[in-house]
Amino acid sequence: MELFTVEFWIALASIVLIDLVLAGDNAIVIGMAARNIPKENQKKVIIWGTVGAFVIRAIATLLVVYLLHITGLRLIGGLALVYIAYKLLVEEKEEDNISASSQMWAAIRTIIIADAMMGLDNVLAVAGAAHGDFPLVVVGLAISIPIMVWCSTLILKLIERFPWIIALGSAILAWTAAKMIIEEPLIKAYFENGFIKYGFELVVIVLVVLIGLRVKKKNADAKAAKEIAL
């Protein structure tokens, strides 16, 4: 595709719009993963996590034709994202003896893995809009990075002010995971009935949130008891 033609600008606008529309889940992951990191490192986690997700997304877009032929990819990604939704809900700030660097890179790793798991739909949409023009994909992703960083920072601030958003974010990620599992070609036929499809999504969301909140409360009670004992 020739640069700076009408076709180029339309395709670029489409890619940026797709990235922004589908970026909500990614911003939630980034904001939740960064919330327990020391404040001086939170910006680094957001920026490096977003950049890492950008690199993964660009590579995945280049390999999308091959990814589509991997049997069970959506199922594996969906199950992994269920675990990440649970993990982000229950995890608390690390003990002081854990180095800030270790905490930061653990959070960045979580962001990149989560983005890789749930990015297939994004990749397919972007690849279609780009009509096979990989440089155009990279430009579109690069334009969306600062907006992603801003959205993640906003979510992080909202989490600090309204802690219940953590459970909401976990529920949204669990819903995304359930939809990925349902779209897996190996089992998609079992979810053609609307009642089964939406019932499965609801069950996944409820289980992740309820189990996560229960484990979170149990851990908090154990920590409080330990502090009293000391």
N, C-alpha and C positions, 0 to 999 in steps of 0.2 A: 504494500500500500504506500503510495507516494505521500511524503510529508506535507502538511499544511494545506491539503485539499479539503473540500467540503466533506468527503467521505471519511478522511482522517479525523476531523474534528468531531463528527457525529459518533464515530466508533470510540474515540477517546472519552467523550462525554458519557457514552453508554457504560464504559468500563468503570469510570469514576463513580457514576450513580449506582451501579451494581455493587461496587465495593462498599459504598456508604450504607446502602440499604441492608446489606448482609453483614455489616460490621458490628451490629449490636451485640451478638454473642461474644465476639472477640474482645470487645471493649469490656464486657462484664468479666470475662476470664482474667484479663489484664488487671482490672481494678481490684478484683477479689484476691488475686495472687500477690498483689503488691501491698495489701492492707496491713499485713503483719511485719512488714519490713521496716527497719528504722527510717524515720522521715527523711533523713539526709540521703538515703539510698533509693527512695521510692521513685524519684524521677528517672534514675538510671534504669531501674527495673522496667518501667513503662516504655522508655525509649528503646532499650536493647531487646525487650520482649517483642515490641512492635516490629523492629528491624528484622529480628529472627523470623517472625511470622511472615514478613514480606519476602524474605529469601526463600522460605519453604514454599510459599504460595507461588512464587515465580517459577521455581523448579517443577512444582506439581503441574502448573499450567503447561509447561513445555512437554511434560511426560503424560499429559491427560489421556492420550489415545491408548497408552499402555496401561494406565491405571484402571481404565474402564474394563479391562479384560482380567483383572485380578479378582477371582472368585472369593466372595466373602469379605471384601474390603469394607463395605458399609457396615456389615455386622460387627466386624472387629473394631472399627472406628467408633461405632455407637456404644459398644460395651466399654471401651476404654474411656469414652466421654462420661458414661454413667459413673465410673469410679472417680473421675476428676471432679464431677459435680459434687459427689459425696465428700471427697477429700478437701475441696475448697470450703465446704460448709463447716467441717469439724475442726480444721486446723486452727491453732492459736499461735500467738507469738512464741518463737523458740526461746529456750532458756538462755540466760546471759552468757553461758559458757560456749554457746554456738557462735562461731565467728560471723560477723556481719557479711563478709564475702561469701561464705557458704550459704547463708540465708538468701542473699541476693541472687546467686546463680541457681539455687534450687527453684526460686520463684520464676526466673527467666526460663528455665528448663520446662517447668509446668506450662507456661504460656505457649511455648513453641510446640510442645507435644499436643496440647489441646487444640491449637490452631491447625496442626497437621491432621488431626483426627476429624475435625468438623469442617474442614475447608474444601471438601470435594465438591459440594454443591456450588460453592463460590467459584471454584476453579472452572467447573463446567460452564457456568453462566458467563464468566469473563472470557473463556476461550471461544465461546460462540460469538460474543460481541466483537472480538478481535479478528475474527476470520483468519486465524492462523498466523497473525502478525505478532510475534513474540516481543519485539522491541516496544510495540504499542502497549502490550500488557504491562511491561516493566514501568513505562511512563505513567500509565494509569494508576498502578499500585503506589508508585512513588508520590504522586499527587495526593493520594488518600492517606498517606502516613501521618502528616501533621494533624489531620482531622481525627484520626484514630487516637493519637496521643492526647489530644484535647478531650475527646470523649472518655477515655480511660481515666484521665485526671479528674474529670467531673464526677464519674462514678465513684472513684476513690473518696472524694470529699463527701459525697452523699452517704457512703457507707459509714464514714466516721461520725456523721451527724445522725443517721438513721440506721442502726445496726440490723434491723429487720430486713433491710435490703439484701443482706447476705443470703438469707433463706430464699428470697425472691429470685436472686441471681442463680442460686443453685437449682431452683425449680425450672427456670428458663433453660439452663444447660441440660437438665435431665429431659426436658421436652424435646430439645434439639437432638439429643441422643436417641430418644425413642423414635423420632421421625426417621433418623438415619437407619435404625434397625429395621423399621417397617419397609423402607425402600430397598432393602437388600433383595436382589433378584431370587436368591435361593429360597426365601421364605415369604416373599411379597404376596403370593397367592393366598396365604392364610389370613391376610389382613384386608381382603377385598370387601368384607362386610364392615360397614361403617361402625356398628356397635363394637365389634372386636377391635377395630383399629383405634378408635378414640378411647375405648376402655383400656387398652394396653398402654397408651400414652399417659392416661390418668394414673394407672397403677404404678408406672415407673416414677412419675413425678412424686406421688404420695410416699412411696417407699423410700426414695432417696432423701426427701425432706424430713420425714418422720424419724427414720433411722439416724440420719445425720444429727438432727436436733437432740435426739435421745442420747447418742454417744457424746455429743458436745456438752450436754448437761452433766452426764456421768463424769466426764473428764474434769469439768469445772468443780464439781462436788469433791472429787478426789484431791484436786489441787488445793481446795479450801481446807479440807481436813488435814492435809499434809502441813499446810502453813500454820494451822492451829496447834498441831502436835509439836511444831518447832518452837 
